[in-house]
Amino acid sequence: MRAPEILDRLHEAYGDGVVELDWETPWELLVATILSAQSTDKKVNELTPYLFRKYPDPAAVLATPEEELERDIYQTGFYRQKSQALRGVSAALLEHHDGQVPTSMAELIALPGVARKTANVVLGAAAPGAHAADPEAGIAVDTHVKRLARRLGFTTETDPNKIERDLMRLFPKERWPRASLVIILHGRRVCEAQRPRCADCVLEDLCPSSLAAGCRDKARQAKEMGT
Ligand code: SF4
C-alpha cells in the first residue's frame, strides 16, 4: 500500500514529528495555534514567552483592554481578528469550562473561532489519550497537509474537512496525530509550495507529482482545472 509506506518513510525522516510551536499547557498551545494562522511558528515562538507570562489564563486576556492585546500580538499579523478570537475563546472557556481547555473535539470546535484544524492540533498534542478515544477526532489539515495530500494523490478535494476525511480513510487512527506532524515537516523542509525539491525527496518514487520524474504538479494541475 502506498499511503502507509509514505507515512513510514516520513517517520524515518522526521521521527514522531513535533509541534514546532513552543508550549507547555493546553491553554498555551491553544493560544499559540490561534496566533500561528497566517504567521510562522518562529514569529509566534518569539512572542509567546512574553505573552504566556502576561496572559497565563483566559481571565488575563479578558482583563486586558482590547487595544493593548492587539498591540501585544500585532507582529503575528491579522491582529484584530486574532484578538477577537482570543477574547471570544477566553470568554467561552470561562463561561463553560471553568477556564480550562476542554479535551473533546465537540467541545473544542464549539469554541468561537476554533475550527477542526486547531482542535485536532490541541487534542492530538496536549491530550493524545483523549484524541485516541474521541470518535470525532481526526487529522489536522493546515496549508502544508492540504498541499501535500493533493500532490501525493491522497485527495482531489480543496476543502480542509473533505481532505481530512480522505486522509482518515487512508491511515489507521492511531497514526493520525503524528501523520499530520510529519507531513507538515516535509512540507516545510522539502515539498515547499513554490519549489518542491523532488530530487531530494524520500517520497519521490511514490509521488504522482514528482517533478524529478517529469510529472506535473498535481496540486497546481488541480488548481488550474478548478478542482
Ligand atoms: S516528489 Fe516532489 S511533489 Fe512529491 S512529495 Fe516529494 S517534493 Fe513533493
Residues whose N, C-alpha, C, O or C-beta is under 5 A from the ligand:
A	BS01	SF4	R151 V190 C191 P196 R197 C198 C201 L203 E204 C207 S209 S210 L211
